[in-house]
Structures are given as structure tokens and as C-alpha cells.
Amino acid sequence: MNKTGSLRISGGRLWESIQELGKIGADPHGGVTRLSLSNEELIARQFIIRLMEEAGLAVRQDEAGNLIGRLEGERQGAGAIVTGSHIDTVIHAGIFDGALGVLGGIEALRTINEQGLKHDRPLEVICFTDEEGVRFGAGYLGSRAMAGTWDGNLLELTDSAGTKLGEAMAFADLNPQLISLASRSREAVKAYVELHIEQGRVLEELGEAVGIATAIYGHSWLEASMRGRADHAGTTPMKLRQDPLTAAAEALLAIEQIAAEQGGVATAGTLKLAPGAINVIPGEVIFTIDLRHEAAESLAQMELAVKAALASSAAARGLSISIRTIDGAQPVQSSKRIVDALASSCAGVGLPDTYMVCGAGHDAVAMNQLTDIGLILVRSRDGISHHPLEWSSPEDCEAGANVLVNTLILLANDLES
């Protein structure tokens, strides 16, 4: 067994692979668009297969289109330690989101294989199908299928061109009716560790290259509609108005305070006014609220408090209100044993154990339904992501991959867990 932290990946080789993958789907303005199951993404998959094979991995594609590269372990029948992420992107994206986790995972297993290191459990790196959900409006498709939470109704989702998800899968030589067969058991997958860029500014503010996620925020998305009376802006005295926009403004300030008190975050991301004229008091305001927290109980308390604040603001001005839940997901807690292994690996490669909460969702969210998860976050310059200016330095990418490779070996030789 290696001394903790003694493994080092090839930073130059990892960086070169990031740059090469970034050319697939690149546009003239510096962005990358590789929507799931598009021609560009299918070409990128061939690049990933070639890298996996060059790393000496046994490569297969499961029924959901997940690409799996595997290094067998010494102990026959032992469950695998898995890493991975995705290579599909949003429109006009950067080159690091998702890609770092796949390419860093391949590089980690390649390093272990090249050095002939013994490991009891098998190791796998997975390139998951459609994490982003941009093309068809639903994400984590490959990781959901592997975790056994696949919903066949998703096949009817369509993209902007009217192509159904099932049709796109058939175009990629996948049988849509067999996707559920990609599910695996807890015995087969003993841990999942993902390497990902932070997509935020916390690490940059702290001056640290790498962070350890203790949890991934859960979320509750609400849509509120406040209805009052549309009146003339000049002839209606202030005391006679039923203005839903001023009520919404009051409510949003209260919601900001609720989030701060609960230790979560709240965002009003969209706002629509009707009739929407400069000289007319609005008759209706519709807006969305994104609530996030690392603890399920606190998230639920936030939601209740927010709904109460909305109702109170509406009632004070004689308005009617309706609130509906658009979407939601429970918070995900990282496994203590994996967090401990990550901390040990950070110390081994000379990095502090910087603990933080991850504010964005990743394939780890879906994989948490199958196995214990852990998440390594790498500093993002200016916190920019889903944009051509998305950037993590070669040194930071290498540091994150070094933490990953040492953690994989630690977990692969821990048969007690």
C-alpha cells in the first residue's frame, strides 16, 4: 500500500486532455457546446473511450450510455470504488465543468495502473450520460439509471427541435427500453468520489486550491403569484392602491432575512409584471424563489417561513396569492469515512482540509441513492461557470486530481467499509 499522499498524477497530461476535449464542440467565440447525445458529444465519447483504453482500463458502455473504465482489484468479488462525472455541457459553456472529473478520474486510474499499485477493491471511472439536463429538461440521466431511480417517462421529453429523448438514445445506438438495466447494487458500488470545479467563489476568497464538500445543498423552487388591481399610475392615490409589486418587494426582503437566519440561501431569479406598462400599477406579479440548504429540516423550515412571509405581505395589502412548488431535492450529506479519507489525502499532498458546502448539484446527488459519496472541489477563478470564461488553473486541477488518486487508493484498500 502506498504511503498516504505519496501518489502524484501527471499534471501536464491531465491539462493536455482537458484542452483536447475542450476543442470538441468549440465555437469561434471561445465557448463549448456539447449537448447530451448530440453529434459533438458522441464524438467526445470516442475521445474518452480512447483515453480509457490508453490508461489500460477495461472499457464498456452500459444500457444508459454511461462509459465505464475499470481496473480490477486483488480481492475477487469486492465492490468497486468509483469516480467520474460528465462531458455534456450547457450552451456556450467552459471546458472544465464535468470534464475535470472524468479526465481527472482517468488520469488517477492511469497513474495507479502505471505504477503497478496493488488495491483490493476494483476501481472505476465513469463518464455519465446527460448530467446537465439542458437538452431535454431533466438531468442526472445516466447516474439516475445507475442508482436505480430511472423513470421511463423521461423518454418522452423533447428538445427544442422536437426530438424525443428516446429517439436521441436510439440515434446513439442505445436501446431506450433497456435503460433500467444499467442499475447496480450497493454491493457492487462501495463508494463514489467526484472531482469537480467549485463553480463559486468560496475557495478563491479563502485562497485555497481544493475544498472538501461536507454536503450538497438541497433545494426548493417556488413560484408565487400575487394579484391586486391594475390602476392608472397618476389618478390612483397611494392609500387606495393594491400593488402586488410593492408587496413582493417587502416579501423578498423578508425572505432574504429568513435565509440569513437559517444559514441557507434564497434567490428570486425571475419576475414578471402584468400589464407591464410604465404608467400602470401592476395587477399581477409572478416571481420564483430558489431556496437552498445543507440540512433537510432547515430547508423545510425555510420553506414554511417563506410561504408565511409571502402570505403576510399579500394580506397586508389586500391581495390574493397562490404559491406552487416547481421542483425540489433533499440535501445530500457526504460520507464521514470518505470525508476523512479526503482530509488524509489533502494532508498527504500538502493541502489544508478546507471543508465547505457545495451549492451546485452534480452526479453525486443521484449516486447518493446508491452508495456513500464524497466530493472534491477545485477553485474556480472569479467563481465563473457555465460560461466561456470558466477557468481553473493547471496547478489547481493537478492538486484536485492528486487528492482524488490518493483517496481512491485509501478507499480501495479499506475492505472493512
Secondary structure, 3 states (H helix, E strand, C coil): CCCCCCCCCCHHHHHHHHHHHHCCCECCCCCECCCCCCHHHHHHHHHHHHHHHHCCCEEEECCCCCEEEEECCCCCCCCEEEEEEECCCCCCECCCCCHHHHHHHHHHHHHHHHCCCCCCCCEEEEEECCCCCCCCCCCCHHHHHHHCCCCHHHHHCECCCCCEHHHHHHHCCCCHHHHHHHCCCCCCEEEEEEEEECCCCHHHHHCCCEEEEEEECEEEEEEEEEECCCCECCCCCHHHCCCHHHHHHHHHHHHHHHHHHHCCEEECCCEEEECCCCCECCCEEEEEEEEEECCHHHHHHHHHHHHHHHHHHHHHCCCEEEEEEEEEECCEECCHHHHHHHHHHHHHCCCCCCEEEECCCCHHHHHCCCCCEEEEEECCHHHCCCCCCCCCCHHHHHHHHHHHHHHHHHHHCCCCC
